[in-house]
């Protein structure tokens, strides 16, 4: 299966088959996620609840890229590791920056929601791409 998309009007394809590109994109996104999660201060909130949307988007994107980057890893193991990352990141934030960052069950739930939405997206995507019986 190949993934095709347009980037500035140019058709780009083959990212699915290029393992090194998938891994590089995953690592880059992981570095951005790490920076965002472990800043000493939380980013400013433009509206109430915006931080939860950021958690959903960040962990959803991370889960999608992890699924594309680690195709040989058993699926169940990938999703378990991702689900363990959600509370681990919150605990680590609270441990590293106890004065400015607080542990939040709502953030963990938002992280899990992003992971679940990514999983549902991949299930639907694979179902639509599979040939009819």
Buried (B, 14 or more C-beta within 10 A) or exposed (E): EEBEEEEEEEEEEEBBEEBEBBBEBBEEBBEEBEEEBEEEEBEEEEEEEEBBBBBBEBBBBBBBBBBBBBEEEEEEEBBEEBBEBBBEBBEBBEEEBEEEBEBBEEBBBBBBBBBBBBBEBBEEEEEEEEEEE
